[in-house]
């Protein structure tokens, strides 16, 4: 299974520390979400994500909110 993130370097470091402390290994691979985005949309990613964030008006930074933002941004760009 692959889990996608928009902050791979930060998240992979955090995840490695978490799993190391737990003494186990993840059963999934962490990848940058931009790897699934067709090249013609790469230039639009940042502005579309900011638009989604503004429209959703989420007040707290939470992983579930981040996932909704990424999903909505991908959906708007590539349907």
Phi and psi restraints in degrees (value plus and minus 20) as a CYANA .aco file:
   2 UNK   PHI    -139.2   -99.2
   2 UNK   PSI     114.4   154.4
   3 UNK   PHI    -131.4   -91.4
   3 UNK   PSI     111.3   151.3
   4 UNK   PHI    -123.2   -83.2
   4 UNK   PSI     124.4   164.4
   5 UNK   PHI    -157.7  -117.7
   5 UNK   PSI     134.9   174.9
   6 UNK   PHI    -121.6   -81.6
   6 UNK   PSI     -12.6    27.4
   7 UNK   PHI    -161.1  -121.1
   7 UNK   PSI      44.2    84.2
   8 UNK   PHI     -76.9   -36.9
   8 UNK   PSI     -67.5   -27.5
   9 UNK   PHI     -83.0   -43.0
   9 UNK   PSI     -62.0   -22.0
  10 UNK   PHI     -87.8   -47.8
  10 UNK   PSI     -70.2   -30.2
  11 UNK   PHI     -87.7   -47.7
  11 UNK   PSI     -57.6   -17.6
  12 UNK   PHI     -87.9   -47.9
  12 UNK   PSI     -57.0   -17.0
  13 UNK   PHI     -85.0   -45.0
  13 UNK   PSI     -68.2   -28.2
  14 UNK   PHI     -80.7   -40.7
  14 UNK   PSI     -64.0   -24.0
  15 UNK   PHI     -84.9   -44.9
  15 UNK   PSI     -61.2   -21.2
  16 UNK   PHI     -81.5   -41.5
  16 UNK   PSI     -62.6   -22.6
  17 UNK   PHI     -85.5   -45.5
  17 UNK   PSI     -61.3   -21.3
  18 UNK   PHI     -82.4   -42.4
  18 UNK   PSI     -69.6   -29.6
  19 UNK   PHI     -88.8   -48.8
  19 UNK   PSI     -54.8   -14.8
  20 UNK   PHI     -82.6   -42.6
  20 UNK   PSI     -64.0   -24.0
  21 UNK   PHI     -84.0   -44.0
  21 UNK   PSI     -52.2   -12.2
  22 UNK   PHI    -103.1   -63.1
  22 UNK   PSI     -31.7     8.3
  23 UNK   PHI      53.2    93.2
  23 UNK   PSI       9.7    49.7
  24 UNK   PHI    -163.3  -123.3
  24 UNK   PSI     156.4   196.4
  25 UNK   PHI    -137.1   -97.1
  25 UNK   PSI     126.6   166.6
  26 UNK   PHI     -87.0   -47.0
  26 UNK   PSI     129.6   169.6
  27 UNK   PHI    -118.8   -78.8
  27 UNK   PSI       2.5    42.5
  28 UNK   PHI    -164.3  -124.3
  28 UNK   PSI     147.5   187.5
  29 UNK   PHI    -131.8   -91.8
  29 UNK   PSI     118.4   158.4
  30 UNK   PHI    -118.1   -78.1
  30 UNK   PSI     108.3   148.3
  31 UNK   PHI    -153.3  -113.3
  31 UNK   PSI     135.7   175.7
  32 UNK   PHI     -93.2   -53.2
  32 UNK   PSI     112.3   152.3
  33 UNK   PHI     -80.7   -40.7
  33 UNK   PSI     -47.4    -7.4
  34 UNK   PHI     -87.5   -47.5
  34 UNK   PSI     -34.2     5.8
  35 UNK   PHI     -88.7   -48.7
  35 UNK   PSI     -43.0    -3.0
  36 UNK   PHI    -115.4   -75.4
  36 UNK   PSI     -24.8    15.2
  37 UNK   PHI    -108.1   -68.1
  37 UNK   PSI     105.5   145.5
  38 UNK   PHI     -77.0   -37.0
  38 UNK   PSI     123.9   163.9
  39 UNK   PHI     -74.6   -34.6
  39 UNK   PSI     -53.4   -13.4
  40 UNK   PHI     -87.8   -47.8
  40 UNK   PSI     -32.9     7.1
  41 UNK   PHI    -123.2   -83.2
  41 UNK   PSI     -26.5    13.5
  42 UNK   PHI     -77.2   -37.2
  42 UNK   PSI     -60.0   -20.0
  43 UNK   PHI     -89.1   -49.1
  43 UNK   PSI     -40.1    -0.1
  44 UNK   PHI    -115.1   -75.1
  44 UNK   PSI     -31.2     8.8
  45 UNK   PHI     -75.3   -35.3
  45 UNK   PSI     -74.1   -34.1
  46 UNK   PHI     -80.6   -40.6
  46 UNK   PSI     -66.7   -26.7
  47 UNK   PHI     -89.2   -49.2
  47 UNK   PSI     -57.2   -17.2
  48 UNK   PHI     -86.6   -46.6
  48 UNK   PSI     -61.4   -21.4
  49 UNK   PHI     -82.3   -42.3
  49 UNK   PSI     -63.0   -23.0
  50 UNK   PHI     -83.0   -43.0
  50 UNK   PSI     -57.4   -17.4
  51 UNK   PHI     -84.1   -44.1
  51 UNK   PSI     -64.0   -24.0
  52 UNK   PHI     -82.4   -42.4
  52 UNK   PSI     -64.9   -24.9
  53 UNK   PHI     -79.5   -39.5
  53 UNK   PSI     -65.4   -25.4
  54 UNK   PHI     -82.8   -42.8
  54 UNK   PSI     -62.6   -22.6
  55 UNK   PHI     -88.8   -48.8
  55 UNK   PSI     -57.0   -17.0
  56 UNK   PHI     -94.5   -54.5
  56 UNK   PSI     -46.2    -6.2
  57 UNK   PHI      30.6    70.6
  57 UNK   PSI      28.5    68.5
  58 UNK   PHI     -99.9   -59.9
  58 UNK   PSI     109.7   149.7
  59 UNK   PHI    -108.0   -68.0
  59 UNK   PSI     -46.7    -6.7
  60 UNK   PHI    -140.2  -100.2
  60 UNK   PSI     122.1   162.1
  61 UNK   PHI    -101.4   -61.4
  61 UNK   PSI      93.3   133.3
  62 UNK   PHI    -159.0  -119.0
  62 UNK   PSI     130.9   170.9
  63 UNK   PHI     -79.1   -39.1
  63 UNK   PSI     -59.7   -19.7
  64 UNK   PHI     -84.2   -44.2
  64 UNK   PSI     -57.9   -17.9
  65 UNK   PHI     -87.8   -47.8
  65 UNK   PSI     -61.5   -21.5
  66 UNK   PHI     -78.9   -38.9
  66 UNK   PSI     -62.2   -22.2
  67 UNK   PHI     -82.9   -42.9
  67 UNK   PSI     -61.7   -21.7
  68 UNK   PHI     -82.8   -42.8
  68 UNK   PSI     -61.1   -21.1
  69 UNK   PHI     -83.0   -43.0
  69 UNK   PSI     -67.8   -27.8
  70 UNK   PHI     -82.3   -42.3
  70 UNK   PSI     -64.0   -24.0
  71 UNK   PHI     -82.6   -42.6
  71 UNK   PSI     -65.7   -25.7
  72 UNK   PHI     -85.5   -45.5
  72 UNK   PSI     -59.6   -19.6
  73 UNK   PHI     -84.2   -44.2
  73 UNK   PSI     -67.1   -27.1
  74 UNK   PHI     -80.1   -40.1
  74 UNK   PSI     -64.2   -24.2
  75 UNK   PHI     -80.8   -40.8
  75 UNK   PSI     -62.7   -22.7
  76 UNK   PHI     -87.5   -47.5
  76 UNK   PSI     -54.7   -14.7
  77 UNK   PHI     -98.3   -58.3
  77 UNK   PSI     -64.6   -24.6
  78 UNK   PHI    -139.7   -99.7
  78 UNK   PSI     -20.0    20.0
